[in-house]
Amino acid sequence: MKEIIFLKGMYQDSYYPKFLVDKIKDLLEQIVRYFEQGPHPLEDIQVKFDEITRAINDLEDEFLEHDSEIETIARDSIALTVMDILDVYNVKLDVEDALREREW
């Protein structure tokens, strides 16, 4: 099975406070735990991704308070992690749909 590498670009870039990257990782790990519970309807999976994406949106102010923001490298890093998750769990959901609630 392919290994999920969480937020590689963000962890490699000192622009992103590690404790905030860890918060995003924790949110993404929630969807992994959700998938590990067993199969779910695609509609329910989308709802879960929407919840997690909105929670990531809510971290933007905290990033700004630490002279950082969720921008290009962060967006790519989050999207790549989501694509890995979708691939590992064989979920037929486009990454753009999965992250449709994003504000970043």
Rosetta silent file (secondary structure, phi, psi, omega in degrees, C-alpha in Angstrom):
SEQUENCE: MKEIIFLKGMYQDSYYPKFLVDKIKDLLEQIVRYFEQGPHPLEDIQVKFDEITRAINDLEDEFLEHDSEIETIARDSIALTVMDILDVYNVKLDVEDALREREW
SCORE:     score description
SCORE:     0.000 S_00000001
   1 L     0.000  139.747  178.003    0.000    0.000    0.000 S_00000001
   2 L   -65.244  139.256  178.570    1.192    3.498   -0.827 S_00000001
   3 L   -85.612  138.772  176.387    2.279    5.505    2.182 S_00000001
   4 L   -86.251  122.300  176.156    0.563    8.806    2.843 S_00000001
   5 L  -103.703  112.729 -174.622    3.099   11.585    3.267 S_00000001
   6 L   -83.641  119.453  165.952    1.410   14.393    5.124 S_00000001
   7 L    53.595   42.292 -175.391    2.119   17.986    4.127 S_00000001
   8 H   -52.460  -49.422 -178.010    5.697   17.382    2.974 S_00000001
   9 H   -61.082  -38.567 -179.628    6.127   20.840    1.439 S_00000001
  10 H   -71.384  -39.300  179.271    4.865   22.618    4.524 S_00000001
  11 H   -68.345  -27.464 -178.549    7.026   20.611    6.901 S_00000001
  12 H   -83.932  -10.620 -174.843   10.099   21.333    4.755 S_00000001
  13 L  -111.324  119.547 -176.838    9.507   25.101    4.694 S_00000001
  14 L   -68.677   -8.683  176.617   10.314   27.114    7.831 S_00000001
  15 L   -63.079  -26.808 -177.668    7.767   29.746    6.742 S_00000001
  16 L   -99.996  118.481  176.880    5.068   27.519    8.228 S_00000001
  17 L   -58.796  127.429 -174.594    5.025   27.174   12.025 S_00000001
  18 H   -58.147  -37.044 -178.195    5.300   23.446   12.686 S_00000001
  19 H   -66.500  -28.193  176.346    2.610   23.471   15.369 S_00000001
  20 H   -78.590  -36.519  174.460    0.144   24.887   12.832 S_00000001
  21 H   -62.479  -39.532  176.926    1.156   22.378   10.183 S_00000001
  22 H   -59.939  -36.366  178.403    0.559   19.721   12.851 S_00000001
  23 H   -64.369  -40.770  177.421   -2.993   21.076   13.293 S_00000001
  24 H   -66.500  -41.937  178.267   -3.674   20.621    9.574 S_00000001
  25 H   -59.368  -43.373  178.904   -2.141   17.146    9.713 S_00000001
  26 H   -58.999  -40.574  178.750   -4.420   16.262   12.647 S_00000001
  27 H   -65.137  -43.874  179.866   -7.435   17.354   10.608 S_00000001
  28 H   -67.987  -31.533  176.346   -6.351   15.295    7.607 S_00000001
  29 H   -66.555  -23.828  176.416   -5.726   12.297    9.841 S_00000001
  30 H   -62.748  -40.072  179.747   -9.405   12.513   10.821 S_00000001
  31 H   -69.403  -34.091  176.645  -10.411   11.612    7.272 S_00000001
  32 H   -63.502  -46.635  178.516   -7.946    8.694    7.316 S_00000001
  33 H   -61.512  -38.045  177.270   -9.517    7.378   10.527 S_00000001
  34 H   -59.887  -46.955  178.915  -12.936    7.866    8.923 S_00000001
  35 H   -65.223  -34.264 -178.849  -11.913    5.746    5.912 S_00000001
  36 H   -70.328  -14.476  177.116  -10.445    3.085    8.193 S_00000001
  37 L   -73.408  -17.030 -178.537  -13.886    2.612    9.778 S_00000001
  38 L   130.616 -178.193 -177.928  -15.086    1.044    6.542 S_00000001
  39 L   -66.927  146.771  178.408  -16.815    2.055    3.328 S_00000001
  40 L  -135.532  149.956  175.042  -18.857    5.241    3.224 S_00000001
  41 L   -63.760  146.534 -178.261  -21.134    6.737    0.564 S_00000001
  42 H   -55.881  -36.513  179.347  -19.418    9.346   -1.596 S_00000001
  43 H   -62.183  -41.041  179.242  -21.874   11.996   -0.374 S_00000001
  44 H   -68.626  -36.906  177.474  -20.846   11.363    3.250 S_00000001
  45 H   -62.932  -42.436  178.788  -17.165   11.473    2.291 S_00000001
  46 H   -62.265  -41.668  178.312  -17.721   14.863    0.655 S_00000001
  47 H   -59.881  -43.024  179.685  -19.427   16.150    3.799 S_00000001
  48 H   -63.950  -44.315  177.039  -16.444   15.012    5.869 S_00000001
  49 H   -62.781  -38.773  178.024  -13.976   16.715    3.504 S_00000001
  50 H   -60.853  -43.848  179.089  -16.088   19.890    3.622 S_00000001
  51 H   -61.203  -46.189 -178.050  -15.932   19.886    7.438 S_00000001
  52 H   -66.788  -40.897  179.833  -12.173   19.369    7.457 S_00000001
  53 H   -64.094  -41.638  177.187  -11.592   22.001    4.771 S_00000001
  54 H   -64.451  -35.801  177.339  -13.614   24.568    6.710 S_00000001
  55 H   -66.330  -36.903  175.296  -11.580   23.730    9.828 S_00000001
  56 H   -65.992  -42.739  176.229   -8.386   24.374    7.834 S_00000001
  57 H   -53.440  -40.661 -176.984   -9.898   27.682    6.662 S_00000001
  58 L   -66.484  -14.367  179.146  -10.417   28.584   10.313 S_00000001
  59 L   -84.692   -9.376 -175.217   -6.655   28.302   10.922 S_00000001
  60 H   -55.660  -44.551  179.958   -5.841   31.178    8.548 S_00000001
  61 H   -61.291  -38.803  179.453   -5.946   33.842   11.275 S_00000001
  62 H   -66.364  -38.541  174.767   -3.613   31.798   13.424 S_00000001
  63 H   -60.997  -46.328 -179.060   -1.188   31.489   10.510 S_00000001
  64 H   -61.440  -38.090  178.269   -1.332   35.266   10.002 S_00000001
  65 H   -62.504  -21.734 -179.245   -0.643   35.853   13.705 S_00000001
  66 L  -110.560   30.012  176.338    2.591   33.890   13.221 S_00000001
  67 L    54.096   42.876  179.137    3.680   35.776   10.092 S_00000001
  68 L  -142.567  174.968  173.906    2.616   32.992    7.784 S_00000001
  69 L  -161.513  162.159  176.924   -0.372   32.160    5.607 S_00000001
  70 L   -85.915   96.790 -177.493   -1.912   29.313    3.709 S_00000001
  71 L  -125.877 -154.256 -166.962   -0.598   30.157    0.250 S_00000001
  72 H   -49.044  -56.354 -177.995    0.880   28.416   -2.792 S_00000001
  73 H   -62.362  -40.789  179.306    3.184   25.868   -1.161 S_00000001
  74 H   -64.554  -46.560  179.355    0.595   25.178    1.530 S_00000001
  75 H   -57.558  -46.937 -179.644   -2.232   24.781   -0.992 S_00000001
  76 H   -63.852  -42.644 -178.480   -0.145   22.377   -3.056 S_00000001
  77 H   -63.360  -43.577  178.104    1.005   20.454    0.005 S_00000001
  78 H   -64.902  -46.089 -178.888   -2.549   20.051    1.309 S_00000001
  79 H   -62.506  -42.126  178.754   -3.847   19.049   -2.127 S_00000001
  80 H   -63.698  -39.094  177.743   -1.078   16.470   -2.626 S_00000001
  81 H   -64.503  -43.723  179.065   -1.821   14.965    0.769 S_00000001
  82 H   -63.255  -41.390  178.237   -5.538   14.783   -0.048 S_00000001
  83 H   -61.435  -41.175  176.712   -4.747   13.158   -3.409 S_00000001
  84 H   -61.203  -44.290  179.965   -2.612   10.550   -1.611 S_00000001
  85 H   -61.124  -47.908  179.663   -5.431    9.863    0.858 S_00000001
  86 H   -60.365  -39.591 -179.647   -7.983    9.491   -1.937 S_00000001
  87 H   -68.107  -47.851 -178.155   -5.609    7.186   -3.815 S_00000001
  88 H   -60.075  -39.211 -177.364   -4.726    4.989   -0.836 S_00000001
  89 L   -97.660   10.392  174.128   -8.394    4.508    0.050 S_00000001
  90 L    51.139   47.094  179.019   -9.458    4.228   -3.598 S_00000001
  91 L   -95.824  124.414 -177.829  -12.013    7.021   -3.282 S_00000001
  92 L   -88.223   69.368  179.129  -13.287    8.268   -6.623 S_00000001
  93 L  -132.461  130.060  178.651  -13.508   11.918   -5.672 S_00000001
  94 L   -69.577  140.912 -178.360  -11.700   14.712   -7.490 S_00000001
  95 H   -59.608  -34.614  178.450   -9.333   16.682   -5.273 S_00000001
  96 H   -64.878  -36.769  175.893  -10.987   19.937   -6.400 S_00000001
  97 H   -70.543  -43.324 -179.133  -14.333   18.604   -5.186 S_00000001
  98 H   -57.199  -37.579 -176.243  -12.829   17.280   -1.964 S_00000001
  99 L  -105.178   24.317 -173.734  -11.433   20.744   -1.197 S_00000001
 100 L   -60.586  -22.007 -178.695  -14.304   22.751   -2.678 S_00000001
 101 L   -87.243    0.731 -174.475  -14.864   24.660    0.594 S_00000001
 102 L   -66.861  148.034  176.699  -11.321   26.029    0.728 S_00000001
 103 L  -114.669   10.709 -176.827  -10.717   29.751    1.039 S_00000001
 104 L  -117.320    0.000    0.000   -6.993   29.509    0.351 S_00000001
